[in-house]
Amino acid sequence: MGTMNEQTARIQQMEQYLDCASVAIKELSDALEKYLKAQTALSELGTYYGSELWKEDFAADEAGLLPSDLKRGVLSEDGIWNVLSDSHELNIRLSEVLTYLLRHHQKM
């Protein structure tokens, strides 16, 4: 059994751990929910990129047929590709993190 000062210090440290873990879990849970909801958008972008519709839209942009104030990141050379690539890399990282956590995390 430790002294009251040791107990107080330990409890304070554990409270910091609890607060840190609680915030991290909430933030990650919220981010994962957003990412899961974005999967439909990623799938649609993957289908659109390089399709005949994308080629038609790209050609129309190149010909100056689209409104000048139209946001057109999807028609850039790298816009969709970068997002799809980043998503793929994130999925690999999520898999690696999950594997690590399942192997090394303390069991309840």
GROMACS elastic network, one bead per residue, 0.5 to 0.9 nm:
[ bonds ]
;  ai    aj funct       b0    kb
    1     7     6  0.87597   500
    2     5     6  0.79743   500
    2     6     6  0.57633   500
    2     7     6  0.62968   500
    3     6     6  0.51504   500
    3     7     6  0.62216   500
    3     8     6  0.85811   500
    4     7     6  0.50044   500
    4     8     6  0.60139   500
    4     9     6  0.85044   500
    5     8     6  0.50723   500
    5     9     6  0.60771   500
    5    10     6  0.84791   500
    6     9     6  0.51112   500
    6    10     6  0.60156   500
    6    11     6  0.85309   500
    7    10     6  0.50282   500
    7    11     6  0.60444   500
    7    12     6  0.84727   500
    8    11     6  0.51664   500
    8    12     6  0.60885   500
    8    13     6  0.85668   500
    9    12     6  0.51097   500
    9    13     6  0.61406   500
    9    14     6  0.86024   500
   10    13     6  0.50894   500
   10    14     6  0.61183   500
   10    15     6  0.85381   500
   11    14     6  0.50343   500
   11    15     6  0.60561   500
   11    16     6  0.86185   500
   12    15     6  0.50422   500
   12    16     6  0.63273   500
   12    17     6  0.87382   500
   13    16     6  0.50916   500
   13    17     6  0.63254   500
   13    18     6  0.86543   500
   14    18     6  0.60681   500
   14    19     6  0.85715   500
   15    19     6  0.60900   500
   15    20     6  0.84750   500
   16    19     6  0.51482   500
   16    20     6  0.60366   500
   16    21     6  0.84690   500
   17    20     6  0.51114   500
   17    21     6  0.59706   500
   17    22     6  0.83839   500
   18    21     6  0.52216   500
   18    22     6  0.59535   500
   18    23     6  0.85818   500
   19    22     6  0.51559   500
   19    23     6  0.62179   500
   19    24     6  0.85860   500
   20    23     6  0.53982   500
   20    24     6  0.61692   500
   20    25     6  0.86190   500
   21    24     6  0.50986   500
   21    25     6  0.60044   500
   21    26     6  0.85480   500
   22    25     6  0.52717   500
   22    26     6  0.62385   500
   22    27     6  0.86419   500
   23    26     6  0.52181   500
   23    27     6  0.60912   500
   23    28     6  0.85153   500
   24    27     6  0.51971   500
   24    28     6  0.60021   500
   24    29     6  0.83626   500
   25    28     6  0.52431   500
   25    29     6  0.59233   500
   25    30     6  0.85305   500
   26    29     6  0.51044   500
   26    30     6  0.61475   500
   26    31     6  0.85832   500
   27    30     6  0.51928   500
   27    31     6  0.61470   500
   27    32     6  0.85859   500
   28    32     6  0.59757   500
   28    33     6  0.84773   500
   29    32     6  0.51506   500
   29    33     6  0.61929   500
   29    34     6  0.87474   500
   30    33     6  0.51466   500
   30    34     6  0.63786   500
   30    35     6  0.86837   500
   31    34     6  0.51393   500
   31    35     6  0.61331   500
   31    36     6  0.86015   500
   32    36     6  0.60136   500
   32    37     6  0.85112   500
   33    36     6  0.51570   500
   33    37     6  0.62526   500
   33    38     6  0.86692   500
   34    37     6  0.51276   500
   34    38     6  0.62450   500
   35    39     6  0.66384   500
   36    39     6  0.53820   500
   36    40     6  0.82179   500
   37    40     6  0.66645   500
   37    41     6  0.79818   500
   38    41     6  0.51424   500
   38    42     6  0.62235   500
   38    43     6  0.86530   500
   39    43     6  0.60608   500
   39    44     6  0.85482   500
   40    43     6  0.50963   500
   40    44     6  0.61889   500
   40    45     6  0.85790   500
   41    44     6  0.51233   500
   41    45     6  0.60965   500
   41    46     6  0.85423   500
   42    45     6  0.50619   500
   42    46     6  0.60813   500
   42    47     6  0.86421   500
   42    80     6  0.88942   500
   42    83     6  0.80449   500
   42    84     6  0.68374   500
   42    87     6  0.81932   500
   43    46     6  0.50612   500
   43    47     6  0.62910   500
   43    48     6  0.86397   500
   43    84     6  0.89318   500
   44    47     6  0.51272   500
   44    48     6  0.61001   500
   44    49     6  0.85705   500
   45    48     6  0.50023   500
   45    49     6  0.59214   500
   45    74     6  0.83579   500
   45    80     6  0.67040   500
   45    84     6  0.80413   500
   46    49     6  0.53766   500
   46    50     6  0.83013   500
   46    80     6  0.76304   500
   46    81     6  0.83627   500
   46    84     6  0.70874   500
   47    50     6  0.77019   500
   47    51     6  0.67986   500
   48    51     6  0.52966   500
   48    52     6  0.81361   500
   48    53     6  0.68842   500
   48    54     6  0.58623   500
   49    52     6  0.87687   500
   49    53     6  0.84833   500
   49    54     6  0.58998   500
   49    55     6  0.83928   500
   49    74     6  0.80274   500
   49    75     6  0.85994   500
   49    80     6  0.67656   500
   49    81     6  0.78454   500
   50    53     6  0.79846   500
   50    54     6  0.57591   500
   50    55     6  0.64561   500
   51    54     6  0.51311   500
   51    55     6  0.62642   500
   51    56     6  0.86558   500
   52    56     6  0.61147   500
   52    57     6  0.85612   500
   53    56     6  0.50558   500
   53    57     6  0.61221   500
   53    58     6  0.84674   500
   54    57     6  0.50415   500
   54    58     6  0.59549   500
   54    59     6  0.84869   500
   54    74     6  0.85505   500
   54    75     6  0.74067   500
   55    59     6  0.60463   500
   55    60     6  0.85171   500
   55    75     6  0.87763   500
   56    59     6  0.51187   500
   56    60     6  0.61308   500
   56    61     6  0.86049   500
   57    60     6  0.50740   500
   57    61     6  0.62072   500
   57    62     6  0.86363   500
   57    66     6  0.85965   500
   57    75     6  0.73960   500
   58    61     6  0.51028   500
   58    62     6  0.61787   500
   58    63     6  0.86191   500
   58    74     6  0.89760   500
   58    75     6  0.56881   500
   58    76     6  0.83154   500
   59    63     6  0.60979   500
   59    64     6  0.86240   500
   59    65     6  0.87109   500
   60    63     6  0.50674   500
   60    64     6  0.62877   500
   60    65     6  0.51910   500
   60    66     6  0.63746   500
   61    64     6  0.50882   500
   61    65     6  0.57848   500
   61    66     6  0.55189   500
   61    67     6  0.86636   500
   61    72     6  0.85957   500
   61    75     6  0.79739   500
   62    65     6  0.76599   500
   62    66     6  0.87330   500
   63    66     6  0.81677   500
   64    67     6  0.78744   500
   64    68     6  0.80222   500
   65    68     6  0.86623   500
   66    69     6  0.85374   500
   66    70     6  0.71365   500
   67    70     6  0.54001   500
   68    71     6  0.84173   500
   69    72     6  0.89328   500
   71    74     6  0.83782   500
   72    75     6  0.54672   500
   72    76     6  0.70755   500
   73    76     6  0.53183   500
   73    77     6  0.87343   500
   73    78     6  0.85206   500
   73    79     6  0.56239   500
   73    80     6  0.77735   500
   74    77     6  0.82916   500
   74    78     6  0.82985   500
   74    79     6  0.55404   500
   74    80     6  0.57247   500
   75    78     6  0.82560   500
   75    79     6  0.70634   500
   75    80     6  0.79680   500
   76    79     6  0.53162   500
   76    80     6  0.77367   500
   77    80     6  0.79988   500
   77    81     6  0.78072   500
   78    81     6  0.51394   500
   78    82     6  0.56766   500
   78    83     6  0.84949   500
   79    82     6  0.55427   500
   79    83     6  0.66275   500
   79    84     6  0.89020   500
   80    83     6  0.52114   500
   80    84     6  0.61311   500
   80    85     6  0.84500   500
   81    84     6  0.52048   500
   81    85     6  0.59516   500
   81    86     6  0.84265   500
   82    85     6  0.50447   500
   82    86     6  0.59093   500
   82    87     6  0.84281   500
   83    86     6  0.50543   500
   83    87     6  0.60628   500
   83    88     6  0.85797   500
   84    87     6  0.50637   500
   84    88     6  0.62027   500
   84    89     6  0.86866   500
   85    88     6  0.50581   500
   85    89     6  0.62158   500
   85    90     6  0.85394   500
   86    89     6  0.50939   500
   86    90     6  0.60473   500
   86    91     6  0.85666   500
   87    91     6  0.61217   500
   87    92     6  0.86807   500
   88    91     6  0.51038   500
   88    92     6  0.63997   500
   88    93     6  0.87222   500
   89    92     6  0.51373   500
   89    93     6  0.62327   500
   89    94     6  0.86271   500
   90    94     6  0.60205   500
   90    95     6  0.85072   500
   91    94     6  0.50351   500
   91    95     6  0.61814   500
   91    96     6  0.86492   500
   92    95     6  0.50914   500
   92    96     6  0.62463   500
   92    97     6  0.86546   500
   93    96     6  0.50294   500
   93    97     6  0.60660   500
   93    98     6  0.84403   500
   94    97     6  0.51033   500
   94    98     6  0.59853   500
   94    99     6  0.84774   500
   95    98     6  0.51263   500
   95    99     6  0.60978   500
   95   100     6  0.85775   500
   96    99     6  0.51100   500
   96   100     6  0.61453   500
   96   101     6  0.85945   500
   97   100     6  0.50608   500
   97   101     6  0.60711   500
   97   102     6  0.85268   500
   98   101     6  0.50845   500
   98   102     6  0.60467   500
   98   103     6  0.85299   500
   99   102     6  0.52217   500
   99   103     6  0.62049   500
   99   104     6  0.85771   500
  100   103     6  0.52222   500
  100   104     6  0.59374   500
  100   105     6  0.77713   500
  101   104     6  0.52496   500
  101   105     6  0.50171   500
  101   106     6  0.86781   500
  102   105     6  0.58636   500
  102   106     6  0.86765   500
  103   106     6  0.87399   500
  104   107     6  0.88420   500
